[in-house]
Amino acid sequence: MSDVTLSPTTAQPVTAEPSLHRVMGPWLLLLFIVGDILGTGIYALTGQVAKQVGGVVWLPFLIAFVVAMITAFSYLELVTKYPRAAGAALYAHKAFGVHFITFIVAFAVMCSGITSASTASRAFAANMSSAFGLGLSGGFGITLLGLGFMAVVAAVNFRGVGESVKANVVLTCVELTGLLIVIFVGLWAIAAGQGDVSRVMQFKPAGDGGLFWPVIAATTLAFFAMVGFEDSVNMAEECKEPTRIFPKVLLAGLIITGTIYVLVSVSAITLVSPEQLGEGETPLLKVVAAGAPNFPIWIFGFITMFAVANSALINMLMASRLVYGMSREHVLPPVLGKVHPSRRSPYVAIAFTTLLAFALITFVGEVPALGGTTALLLLCVFTVVNITVLILRKDPVDHGHFRTPTILPVAGALFCAFFAGPWTGRDPVQYKIAGVLIGIGVVLWLVTVMVNRATGVRPSDPTMEDIGGHGPVN
């Protein structure tokens, strides 16, 4: 392995940046994970999945849940072994020791968060326009409203993780309430003899082929609804005792969300046919209208608005912490690692990620393409993470940590690589968007190298613990 840590060549004293606040206990972390996963995806994708497979709309969500759970075990071993803010990029840094690979992984994760948040911002603007009768069907009005919303997200993020997590608690409860309404409406209607329960087991692929590939194609869509659990590892430095609480909290969060997704899917397809469910952008609204005609439907517009707001907040929170963490590893310029002296938040990283989100909101408006690109980027990152678990088994640490059975990271790497491939029926435009983003990343990496050289930062030969180490390990 090559020398992989960078350190200043000058002997001048450096003023230490204040550490991040450790404010997240197990319940706040659980709400963070559940709120991050239960975002825009389930509210928007149920109908699109039904288009692919018909009545077994629950099956792609179940497969996506299994793949996410397998990969989560790899994350658990790594985050309890290295409880730092940089997440997947830090793991790649330790495993491969190649700064270019580290940067690309970091950039891919950051882009996935920002593209997801930008998509949520435009969805928030569209739902707000609909809820308040603003008549902003698209174009400049939606863009301006989305930019304003993203500015509010940045302000909440700047206030600090404590305020951001408190906002997440409220928004998570709102979006969870919306999904529980769908589930209870569905169960009540089924008990009353409404709907057609037999549709739950009916395969109805869109094409003339067999069942396998339509289910795989639908799973690539459903996987977008399962991502989010990986964001929590970037909050490790702001959690109390991360090594102890992460395993049970992360697994509990995944099980809760996976169960909710299956129940929502069953309720949806029982009350609304696959053809009707796949029309338009509000599939769950149709479910509530079919199962409870007297329910005030306008409430669901607000719930959906808050759900996508939560997605934007959590993804921007993750992206800024990732940039902060990688700056501390000298993979990004050091200025991005600055922490505000009073708010104790990484304010330069917040400004940087917000500007990128502004650009995406302004110049890219294809919500399905951005959502698919988010899942594509993360599947590639998950493949790398599963591989790093096996490589880093030879790197012992001086504290106890979670250890996943070896078969799981092997299976996780194979599954994630498979679902990222073009053979799944993924829209080719997603590869084009991902290629452009990675190309931008290559350019930024070259800029980072020049900045490091200009500021006198060069490779050195420290111990492995120096890579990413700042602050005590809990």
C-alpha positions, -999 to 999 in steps of 0.1 A, spaced: 0 0 0 13 34 -9 16 63 16 -19 76 19 -21 104 44 -13 140 37 2 163 63 15 199 62 52 203 56 54 235 76 62 234 113 41 264 120 15 258 147 -20 252 133 -51 264 152 -73 234 160 -108 235 147 -135 229 173 -149 194 173 -185 186 163 -212 183 190 -221 147 201 -258 153 205 -273 122 189 -284 93 211 -300 61 199 -335 75 195 -324 105 175 -302 83 154 -331 59 148 -354 88 137 -326 101 115 -322 67 97 -360 61 94 -365 97 82 -337 94 56 -350 62 41 -387 72 42 -382 100 18 -395 110 -16 -391 75 -31 -420 56 -16 -444 85 -22 -435 87 -59 -422 53 -70 -450 29 -60 -469 35 -92 -437 33 -114 -429 -1 -99 -464 -13 -104 -460 -5 -141 -431 -29 -143 -445 -59 -124 -482 -54 -119 -497 -67 -86 -465 -80 -70 -454 -44 -65 -442 -54 -30 -416 -78 -44 -391 -53 -58 -393 -33 -26 -386 -66 -6 -356 -74 -29 -343 -39 -25 -346 -42 13 -326 -75 13 -298 -60 -8 -298 -29 15 -297 -50 46 -268 -70 34 -248 -39 26 -258 -24 59 -239 -52 77 -207 -41 59 -213 -5 69 -218 -16 105 -184 -33 107 -167 -3 92 -185 25 111 -179 8 145 -143 1 135 -137 37 122 -163 60 137 -154 90 116 -174 115 96 -161 106 61 -180 73 57 -174 53 25 -146 76 13 -127 70 45 -131 32 41 -118 34 5 -89 56 17 -78 30 42 -84 0 20 -68 11 -13 -45 40 -3 -51 58 -36 -61 94 -33 -79 94 -67 -101 64 -57 -108 81 -24 -119 113 -40 -141 96 -66 -159 76 -39 -164 108 -18 -175 127 -48 -200 100 -58 -215 99 -24 -217 136 -21 -233 139 -56 -259 112 -47 -269 133 -16 -271 166 -35 -289 151 -65 -314 135 -42 -319 168 -22 -322 188 -54 -349 164 -67 -367 167 -34 -365 205 -36 -382 206 -70 -408 181 -57 -413 203 -27 -419 233 -49 -443 214 -71 -463 201 -41 -464 236 -25 -476 251 -57 -504 225 -58 -513 227 -21 -516 265 -21 -530 268 -57 -501 289 -69 -504 275 -104 -466 270 -109 -467 240 -132 -430 242 -141 -403 265 -154 -390 296 -137 -416 296 -108 -408 261 -97 -371 267 -100 -373 299 -79 -394 282 -52 -370 253 -51 -340 276 -47 -358 294 -19 -365 261 -2 -329 250 -5 -317 282 11 -340 275 41 -325 240 43 -290 256 43 -300 279 71 -313 251 93 -281 231 85 -260 260 95 -278 264 128 -262 231 138 -268 194 139 -289 197 170 -314 220 153 -313 199 121 -320 167 139 -348 183 158 -363 194 125 -358 159 112 -378 145 142 -408 166 133 -406 159 96 -400 122 101 -431 120 122 -451 138 95 -440 115 67 -444 84 88 -479 95 96 -487 97 59 -475 62 53 -494 48 83 -525 65 70 -521 45 37 -515 13 56 -545 17 79 -568 28 51 -557 -3 32 -562 -27 61 -596 -11 70 -608 -14 34 -596 -50 31 -614 -59 63 -646 -43 49 -643 -63 17 -632 -35 -5 -605 -38 -32 -591 -70 -47 -566 -88 -25 -559 -114 -52 -539 -87 -72 -511 -90 -46 -499 -122 -62 -505 -113 -98 -474 -109 -120 -481 -86 -149 -449 -75 -166 -449 -45 -189 -432 -64 -218 -437 -98 -234 -408 -115 -217 -406 -135 -186 -408 -125 -150 -372 -122 -140 -360 -91 -159 -392 -70 -152 -387 -77 -115 -350 -67 -117 -358 -35 -136 -385 -26 -110 -360 -33 -82 -336 -7 -96 -364 18 -92 -374 5 -58 -338 6 -45 -340 44 -46 -366 42 -19 -343 21 3 -312 43 1 -305 66 30 -292 43 57 -257 49 45 -260 86 54 -260 78 91 -223 68 91 -214 104 82 -229 114 115 -206 92 136 -187 121 151 -220 137 163 -233 105 179 -229 94 215 -210 61 218 -213 53 180 -195 19 183 -221 7 208 -254 20 194 -249 18 156 -255 -19 150 -289 -22 168 -302 12 157 -293 8 120 -307 -27 117 -339 -16 136 -343 14 112 -340 -8 81 -365 -34 94 -390 -7 103 -388 9 69 -388 -24 50 -419 -35 68 -436 -2 61 -428 -4 24 -442 -39 20 -474 -29 39 -479 3 18 -473 -17 -14 -499 -43 -4 -525 -17 6 -519 3 -26 -523 -26 -51 -553 -40 -32 -573 -8 -36 -560 5 -69 -552 -15 -101 -516 -14 -114 -527 5 -145 -543 33 -124 -515 33 -99 -489 39 -126 -506 70 -139 -496 104 -127 -472 114 -98 -494 109 -68 -500 71 -65 -506 71 -27 -531 98 -30 -552 75 -52 -550 48 -26 -564 70 1 -591 84 -22 -601 48 -31 -601 34 4 -614 64 24 -633 87 0 -643 110 29 -607 116 41 -596 152 35 -573 146 6 -556 180 8 -539 168 39 -519 144 18 -505 173 -3 -490 188 28 -477 154 41 -459 147 8 -445 182 9 -430 176 43 -418 142 33 -396 155 5 -385 184 27 -371 158 52 -352 141 24 -336 174 13 -326 183 49 -310 149 57 -292 146 23 -277 181 26 -268 174 62 -250 143 50 -233 160 21 -219 188 41 -205 164 68 -189 143 41 -172 173 26 -161 184 61 -147 149 69 -128 146 36 -114 180 40 -99 169 73 -83 140 54 -68 165 29 -87 149 0 -106 181 -4 -91 216 2 -87 224 39 -109 255 38 -139 231 34 -132 217 69 -137 249 88 -161 248 117 -180 279 128 -167 290 162 -201 296 178 -226 274 159 -200 245 157 -212 236 122 -191 231 91 -202 263 75 -179 264 44 -189 228 35 -226 238 39 -221 267 15 -202 246 -10 -228 218 -11 -257 243 -12 -242 261 -43 -239 227 -61 -276 221 -52 -285 255 -66 -269 246 -99 -287 212 -102 -321 228 -93 -315 255 -119 -301 235 -148 -314 199 -143 -351 194 -139 -356 157 -147 -368 142 -114 -368 105 -125 -334 108 -141 -318 124 -110 -335 98 -87 -322 69 -109 -287 85 -110 -287 87 -72 -294 50 -69 -269 42 -96 -241 61 -79 -249 46 -45 -249 10 -59 -214 16 -73 -203 30 -39 -220 1 -21 -200 -24 -43 -168 -7 -32 -178 -6 5 -185 -43 5 -151 -50 -10 -133 -27 15 -147 -47 44 -128 -78 33 -96 -58 26 -96 -41 60 -99 -73 79 -61 -72 80 -62 -38 98 -67 -43 135 -79 -15 158 -75 -11 195 -112 -12 204 -140 -37 200 -163 -34 170 -190 -52 151 -179 -80 127 -202 -92 99 -201 -128 86 -177 -129 56 -204 -142 32 -224 -110 35 -199 -85 20 -192 -110 -7 -229 -113 -16 -234 -76 -12 -206 -67 -37 -220 -91 -62 -257 -79 -58 -248 -42 -59 -226 -46 -90 -253 -66 -107 -281 -40 -100 -258 -12 -113 -253 -28 -147 -271 -18 -180 -285 -53 -183 -311 -44 -156 -331 -22 -180 -319 10 -164 -326 42 -184 -293 50 -203 -297 87 -195 -287 78 -159 -253 66 -170 -249 99 -190 -256 120 -159 -234 99 -137 -206 101 -163 -208 139 -164 -208 141 -126 -178 118 -123 -161 139 -151 -166 170 -129 -152 151 -100 -120 143 -120 -116 180 -127 -121 189 -90 -96 163 -80 -69 179 -101 -78 213 -86 -75 197 -51 -40 184 -59 -29 218 -71 -44 234 -39 -26 209 -17 7 216 -35 2 253 -32 -4 252 5 25 229 12 7 197 19 24 165 8 22 127 15 38 115 47 42 81 64 19 81 95 2 52 112 -32 41 98 -50 57 128 -38 91 116 -59 87 85 -91 105 93 -83 106 130 -95 137 148 -113 133 181 -115 103 204 -129 70 194 -160 60 215 
